[in-house]
């Protein structure tokens, strides 16, 4: 793990109540010499869309 940052997700109101999901996203460093992306963040594909 290289770093982490916070991400806020907002969604449409549910039963007239708005809500925010707060996530802590981890950033990683790829140490492979042939890796095309030096750093990358974890994804929450089951929770969000890119």
PyMOL Python script that loads the backbone (N, CA, C, O; Angstrom):
from pymol import cmd

cmd.read_pdbstr("""\
ATOM      1  N   UNK A   1       0.851  -1.179   0.000  1.00  0.00           N
ATOM      2  CA  UNK A   1       0.000   0.000   0.000  1.00  0.00           C
ATOM      3  C   UNK A   1       0.892   1.236   0.000  1.00  0.00           C
ATOM      4  O   UNK A   1       1.879   1.306   0.732  1.00  0.00           O
ATOM      5  N   UNK A   2       0.529   2.203  -0.829  1.00  0.00           N
ATOM      6  CA  UNK A   2       1.319   3.422  -0.979  1.00  0.00           C
ATOM      7  C   UNK A   2       0.697   4.586  -0.206  1.00  0.00           C
ATOM      8  O   UNK A   2       1.404   5.343   0.458  1.00  0.00           O
ATOM      9  N   UNK A   3      -0.606   4.724  -0.294  1.00  0.00           N
ATOM     10  CA  UNK A   3      -1.285   5.882   0.288  1.00  0.00           C
ATOM     11  C   UNK A   3      -2.764   5.547   0.415  1.00  0.00           C
ATOM     12  O   UNK A   3      -3.192   4.457   0.035  1.00  0.00           O
ATOM     13  N   UNK A   4      -3.532   6.464   0.939  1.00  0.00           N
ATOM     14  CA  UNK A   4      -4.982   6.320   0.966  1.00  0.00           C
ATOM     15  C   UNK A   4      -5.621   7.700   0.908  1.00  0.00           C
ATOM     16  O   UNK A   4      -5.017   8.699   1.299  1.00  0.00           O
ATOM     17  N   UNK A   5      -6.849   7.736   0.417  1.00  0.00           N
ATOM     18  CA  UNK A   5      -7.582   8.997   0.362  1.00  0.00           C
ATOM     19  C   UNK A   5      -9.064   8.714   0.561  1.00  0.00           C
ATOM     20  O   UNK A   5      -9.508   7.570   0.462  1.00  0.00           O
ATOM     21  N   UNK A   6      -9.813   9.754   0.839  1.00  0.00           N
ATOM     22  CA  UNK A   6     -11.242   9.611   1.087  1.00  0.00           C
ATOM     23  C   UNK A   6     -12.038   9.971  -0.151  1.00  0.00           C
ATOM     24  O   UNK A   6     -11.693  10.896  -0.887  1.00  0.00           O
ATOM     25  N   UNK A   7     -13.108   9.224  -0.366  1.00  0.00           N
ATOM     26  CA  UNK A   7     -14.009   9.475  -1.489  1.00  0.00           C
ATOM     27  C   UNK A   7     -15.429   9.522  -0.934  1.00  0.00           C
ATOM     28  O   UNK A   7     -15.808   8.710  -0.090  1.00  0.00           O
ATOM     29  N   UNK A   8     -16.210  10.493  -1.425  1.00  0.00           N
ATOM     30  CA  UNK A   8     -17.604  10.611  -1.005  1.00  0.00           C
ATOM     31  C   UNK A   8     -18.505  10.294  -2.180  1.00  0.00           C
ATOM     32  O   UNK A   8     -18.319  10.827  -3.274  1.00  0.00           O
ATOM     33  N   UNK A   9     -19.464   9.443  -1.962  1.00  0.00           N
ATOM     34  CA  UNK A   9     -20.432   9.079  -2.985  1.00  0.00           C
ATOM     35  C   UNK A   9     -21.801   9.569  -2.551  1.00  0.00           C
ATOM     36  O   UNK A   9     -22.224   9.338  -1.418  1.00  0.00           O
ATOM     37  N   UNK A  10     -22.487  10.243  -3.454  1.00  0.00           N
ATOM     38  CA  UNK A  10     -23.841  10.685  -3.176  1.00  0.00           C
ATOM     39  C   UNK A  10     -24.787   9.905  -4.069  1.00  0.00           C
ATOM     40  O   UNK A  10     -24.438   9.541  -5.192  1.00  0.00           O
ATOM     41  N   UNK A  11     -25.971   9.653  -3.574  1.00  0.00           N
ATOM     42  CA  UNK A  11     -26.961   8.947  -4.368  1.00  0.00           C
ATOM     43  C   UNK A  11     -28.276   9.710  -4.297  1.00  0.00           C
ATOM     44  O   UNK A  11     -28.419  10.664  -3.532  1.00  0.00           O
ATOM     45  N   UNK A  12     -29.212   9.280  -5.093  1.00  0.00           N
ATOM     46  CA  UNK A  12     -30.526   9.901  -5.078  1.00  0.00           C
ATOM     47  C   UNK A  12     -31.193   9.671  -3.732  1.00  0.00           C
ATOM     48  O   UNK A  12     -30.910   8.674  -3.068  1.00  0.00           O
ATOM     49  N   UNK A  13     -32.069  10.568  -3.322  1.00  0.00           N
ATOM     50  CA  UNK A  13     -32.747  10.400  -2.037  1.00  0.00           C
ATOM     51  C   UNK A  13     -33.530   9.088  -1.988  1.00  0.00           C
ATOM     52  O   UNK A  13     -34.096   8.642  -2.986  1.00  0.00           O
ATOM     53  N   UNK A  14     -33.547   8.502  -0.831  1.00  0.00           N
ATOM     54  CA  UNK A  14     -34.284   7.273  -0.566  1.00  0.00           C
ATOM     55  C   UNK A  14     -35.315   7.597   0.506  1.00  0.00           C
ATOM     56  O   UNK A  14     -34.954   7.952   1.628  1.00  0.00           O
ATOM     57  N   UNK A  15     -36.587   7.479   0.169  1.00  0.00           N
ATOM     58  CA  UNK A  15     -37.675   7.821   1.089  1.00  0.00           C
ATOM     59  C   UNK A  15     -37.499   9.252   1.590  1.00  0.00           C
ATOM     60  O   UNK A  15     -37.678   9.534   2.775  1.00  0.00           O
ATOM     61  N   UNK A  16     -37.145  10.151   0.672  1.00  0.00           N
ATOM     62  CA  UNK A  16     -36.959  11.578   0.942  1.00  0.00           C
ATOM     63  C   UNK A  16     -35.763  11.878   1.847  1.00  0.00           C
ATOM     64  O   UNK A  16     -35.646  12.988   2.365  1.00  0.00           O
ATOM     65  N   UNK A  17     -34.895  10.922   2.038  1.00  0.00           N
ATOM     66  CA  UNK A  17     -33.691  11.132   2.841  1.00  0.00           C
ATOM     67  C   UNK A  17     -32.473  10.999   1.934  1.00  0.00           C
ATOM     68  O   UNK A  17     -32.258   9.952   1.323  1.00  0.00           O
ATOM     69  N   UNK A  18     -31.681  12.057   1.849  1.00  0.00           N
ATOM     70  CA  UNK A  18     -30.433  11.980   1.099  1.00  0.00           C
ATOM     71  C   UNK A  18     -29.381  11.270   1.942  1.00  0.00           C
ATOM     72  O   UNK A  18     -29.461  11.271   3.170  1.00  0.00           O
ATOM     73  N   UNK A  19     -28.410  10.672   1.293  1.00  0.00           N
ATOM     74  CA  UNK A  19     -27.350  10.040   2.071  1.00  0.00           C
ATOM     75  C   UNK A  19     -26.033  10.100   1.305  1.00  0.00           C
ATOM     76  O   UNK A  19     -26.001  10.250   0.084  1.00  0.00           O
ATOM     77  N   UNK A  20     -24.957   9.979   2.061  1.00  0.00           N
ATOM     78  CA  UNK A  20     -23.605  10.023   1.522  1.00  0.00           C
ATOM     79  C   UNK A  20     -22.864   8.796   2.040  1.00  0.00           C
ATOM     80  O   UNK A  20     -22.952   8.458   3.220  1.00  0.00           O
ATOM     81  N   UNK A  21     -22.138   8.138   1.153  1.00  0.00           N
ATOM     82  CA  UNK A  21     -21.293   7.014   1.545  1.00  0.00           C
ATOM     83  C   UNK A  21     -19.864   7.522   1.533  1.00  0.00           C
ATOM     84  O   UNK A  21     -19.405   8.079   0.536  1.00  0.00           O
ATOM     85  N   UNK A  22     -19.168   7.333   2.628  1.00  0.00           N
ATOM     86  CA  UNK A  22     -17.777   7.758   2.726  1.00  0.00           C
ATOM     87  C   UNK A  22     -16.892   6.526   2.685  1.00  0.00           C
ATOM     88  O   UNK A  22     -17.058   5.596   3.474  1.00  0.00           O
ATOM     89  N   UNK A  23     -15.950   6.534   1.755  1.00  0.00           N
ATOM     90  CA  UNK A  23     -15.034   5.411   1.578  1.00  0.00           C
ATOM     91  C   UNK A  23     -13.600   5.865   1.791  1.00  0.00           C
ATOM     92  O   UNK A  23     -13.252   7.008   1.497  1.00  0.00           O
ATOM     93  N   UNK A  24     -12.787   4.984   2.292  1.00  0.00           N
ATOM     94  CA  UNK A  24     -11.345   5.201   2.326  1.00  0.00           C
ATOM     95  C   UNK A  24     -10.768   4.291   1.248  1.00  0.00           C
ATOM     96  O   UNK A  24     -10.880   3.067   1.327  1.00  0.00           O
ATOM     97  N   UNK A  25     -10.154   4.900   0.248  1.00  0.00           N
ATOM     98  CA  UNK A  25      -9.626   4.177  -0.904  1.00  0.00           C
ATOM     99  C   UNK A  25      -8.112   4.053  -0.759  1.00  0.00           C
ATOM    100  O   UNK A  25      -7.413   5.035  -0.513  1.00  0.00           O
ATOM    101  N   UNK A  26      -7.623   2.830  -0.917  1.00  0.00           N
ATOM    102  CA  UNK A  26      -6.178   2.604  -0.821  1.00  0.00           C
ATOM    103  C   UNK A  26      -5.531   2.732  -2.197  1.00  0.00           C
ATOM    104  O   UNK A  26      -6.092   2.298  -3.203  1.00  0.00           O
ATOM    105  N   UNK A  27      -4.340   3.335  -2.226  1.00  0.00           N
ATOM    106  CA  UNK A  27      -3.541   3.433  -3.457  1.00  0.00           C
ATOM    107  C   UNK A  27      -2.351   2.494  -3.309  1.00  0.00           C
ATOM    108  O   UNK A  27      -1.752   2.376  -2.240  1.00  0.00           O
ATOM    109  N   UNK A  28      -2.028   1.834  -4.412  1.00  0.00           N
ATOM    110  CA  UNK A  28      -0.945   0.860  -4.416  1.00  0.00           C
ATOM    111  C   UNK A  28       0.096   1.227  -5.468  1.00  0.00           C
ATOM    112  O   UNK A  28      -0.199   1.944  -6.425  1.00  0.00           O
ATOM    113  N   UNK A  29       1.303   0.734  -5.281  1.00  0.00           N
ATOM    114  CA  UNK A  29       2.380   0.886  -6.252  1.00  0.00           C
ATOM    115  C   UNK A  29       2.679  -0.486  -6.828  1.00  0.00           C
ATOM    116  O   UNK A  29       2.841  -1.458  -6.090  1.00  0.00           O
ATOM    117  N   UNK A  30       2.751  -0.558  -8.143  1.00  0.00           N
ATOM    118  CA  UNK A  30       3.134  -1.799  -8.816  1.00  0.00           C
ATOM    119  C   UNK A  30       4.648  -1.797  -8.948  1.00  0.00           C
ATOM    120  O   UNK A  30       5.223  -0.876  -9.530  1.00  0.00           O
ATOM    121  N   UNK A  31       5.285  -2.809  -8.419  1.00  0.00           N
ATOM    122  CA  UNK A  31       6.744  -2.867  -8.449  1.00  0.00           C
ATOM    123  C   UNK A  31       7.279  -3.647  -9.637  1.00  0.00           C
ATOM    124  O   UNK A  31       8.495  -3.779  -9.776  1.00  0.00           O
ATOM    125  N   UNK A  32       6.421  -4.166 -10.493  1.00  0.00           N
ATOM    126  CA  UNK A  32       6.873  -4.903 -11.676  1.00  0.00           C
ATOM    127  C   UNK A  32       7.458  -3.932 -12.697  1.00  0.00           C
ATOM    128  O   UNK A  32       6.873  -2.882 -12.961  1.00  0.00           O
ATOM    129  N   UNK A  33       8.583  -4.270 -13.259  1.00  0.00           N
ATOM    130  CA  UNK A  33       9.276  -3.381 -14.198  1.00  0.00           C
ATOM    131  C   UNK A  33       8.462  -3.131 -15.470  1.00  0.00           C
ATOM    132  O   UNK A  33       8.548  -2.051 -16.055  1.00  0.00           O
ATOM    133  N   UNK A  34       7.680  -4.109 -15.899  1.00  0.00           N
ATOM    134  CA  UNK A  34       6.919  -3.966 -17.146  1.00  0.00           C
ATOM    135  C   UNK A  34       5.469  -3.535 -16.920  1.00  0.00           C
ATOM    136  O   UNK A  34       4.652  -3.627 -17.837  1.00  0.00           O
ATOM    137  N   UNK A  35       5.143  -3.076 -15.741  1.00  0.00           N
ATOM    138  CA  UNK A  35       3.773  -2.662 -15.414  1.00  0.00           C
ATOM    139  C   UNK A  35       3.460  -1.318 -16.089  1.00  0.00           C
ATOM    140  O   UNK A  35       4.212  -0.360 -15.907  1.00  0.00           O
ATOM    141  N   UNK A  36       2.364  -1.226 -16.867  1.00  0.00           N
ATOM    142  CA  UNK A  36       2.036   0.030 -17.544  1.00  0.00           C
ATOM    143  C   UNK A  36       1.509   1.117 -16.594  1.00  0.00           C
ATOM    144  O   UNK A  36       1.577   2.306 -16.904  1.00  0.00           O
ATOM    145  N   UNK A  37       0.991   0.700 -15.451  1.00  0.00           N
ATOM    146  CA  UNK A  37       0.490   1.667 -14.478  1.00  0.00           C
ATOM    147  C   UNK A  37       1.328   1.581 -13.217  1.00  0.00           C
ATOM    148  O   UNK A  37       1.330   0.561 -12.527  1.00  0.00           O
ATOM    149  N   UNK A  38       2.024   2.632 -12.928  1.00  0.00           N
ATOM    150  CA  UNK A  38       2.904   2.633 -11.751  1.00  0.00           C
ATOM    151  C   UNK A  38       2.102   2.630 -10.449  1.00  0.00           C
ATOM    152  O   UNK A  38       2.418   1.884  -9.522  1.00  0.00           O
ATOM    153  N   UNK A  39       1.077   3.458 -10.383  1.00  0.00           N
ATOM    154  CA  UNK A  39       0.217   3.489  -9.203  1.00  0.00           C
ATOM    155  C   UNK A  39      -1.231   3.256  -9.627  1.00  0.00           C
ATOM    156  O   UNK A  39      -1.618   3.571 -10.752  1.00  0.00           O
ATOM    157  N   UNK A  40      -2.013   2.710  -8.726  1.00  0.00           N
ATOM    158  CA  UNK A  40      -3.418   2.475  -8.998  1.00  0.00           C
ATOM    159  C   UNK A  40      -4.177   2.425  -7.686  1.00  0.00           C
ATOM    160  O   UNK A  40      -3.599   2.149  -6.635  1.00  0.00           O
ATOM    161  N   UNK A  41      -5.471   2.694  -7.751  1.00  0.00           N
ATOM    162  CA  UNK A  41      -6.336   2.693  -6.575  1.00  0.00           C
ATOM    163  C   UNK A  41      -7.272   1.496  -6.643  1.00  0.00           C
ATOM    164  O   UNK A  41      -7.629   1.025  -7.723  1.00  0.00           O
ATOM    165  N   UNK A  42      -7.662   1.012  -5.465  1.00  0.00           N
ATOM    166  CA  UNK A  42      -8.604  -0.097  -5.452  1.00  0.00           C
ATOM    167  C   UNK A  42      -9.964   0.377  -5.950  1.00  0.00           C
ATOM    168  O   UNK A  42     -10.317   1.549  -5.820  1.00  0.00           O
ATOM    169  N   UNK A  43     -10.707  -0.544  -6.514  1.00  0.00           N
ATOM    170  CA  UNK A  43     -12.029  -0.225  -7.062  1.00  0.00           C
ATOM    171  C   UNK A  43     -13.104  -0.900  -6.239  1.00  0.00           C
ATOM    172  O   UNK A  43     -12.884  -1.948  -5.631  1.00  0.00           O
ATOM    173  N   UNK A  44     -14.250  -0.292  -6.234  1.00  0.00           N
ATOM    174  CA  UNK A  44     -15.406  -0.839  -5.538  1.00  0.00           C
ATOM    175  C   UNK A  44     -16.477  -1.137  -6.587  1.00  0.00           C
ATOM    176  O   UNK A  44     -17.544  -0.523  -6.585  1.00  0.00           O
ATOM    177  N   UNK A  45     -16.188  -2.073  -7.472  1.00  0.00           N
ATOM    178  CA  UNK A  45     -17.049  -2.328  -8.621  1.00  0.00           C
ATOM    179  C   UNK A  45     -18.448  -2.825  -8.236  1.00  0.00           C
ATOM    180  O   UNK A  45     -19.393  -2.626  -9.000  1.00  0.00           O
ATOM    181  N   UNK A  46     -18.600  -3.450  -7.101  1.00  0.00           N
ATOM    182  CA  UNK A  46     -19.927  -3.899  -6.679  1.00  0.00           C
ATOM    183  C   UNK A  46     -20.744  -2.762  -6.068  1.00  0.00           C
ATOM    184  O   UNK A  46     -21.964  -2.865  -5.940  1.00  0.00           O
ATOM    185  N   UNK A  47     -20.074  -1.692  -5.697  1.00  0.00           N
ATOM    186  CA  UNK A  47     -20.735  -0.570  -5.039  1.00  0.00           C
ATOM    187  C   UNK A  47     -20.923   0.626  -5.953  1.00  0.00           C
ATOM    188  O   UNK A  47     -21.930   1.328  -5.856  1.00  0.00           O
ATOM    189  N   UNK A  48     -19.961   0.868  -6.845  1.00  0.00           N
ATOM    190  CA  UNK A  48     -19.993   2.063  -7.697  1.00  0.00           C
ATOM    191  C   UNK A  48     -19.673   1.728  -9.145  1.00  0.00           C
ATOM    192  O   UNK A  48     -19.202   0.636  -9.463  1.00  0.00           O
ATOM    193  N   UNK A  49     -19.936   2.672  -9.993  1.00  0.00           N
ATOM    194  CA  UNK A  49     -19.530   2.587 -11.397  1.00  0.00           C
ATOM    195  C   UNK A  49     -18.389   3.576 -11.600  1.00  0.00           C
ATOM    196  O   UNK A  49     -18.344   4.604 -10.926  1.00  0.00           O
ATOM    197  N   UNK A  50     -17.464   3.285 -12.519  1.00  0.00           N
ATOM    198  CA  UNK A  50     -16.343   4.219 -12.731  1.00  0.00           C
ATOM    199  C   UNK A  50     -16.819   5.592 -13.219  1.00  0.00           C
ATOM    200  O   UNK A  50     -16.001   6.485 -13.443  1.00  0.00           O
TER     201      UNK A  50
END
""", "prot")
cmd.dss("prot")
cmd.show_as("cartoon", "prot")
cmd.util.cbc("prot")
cmd.orient("prot")
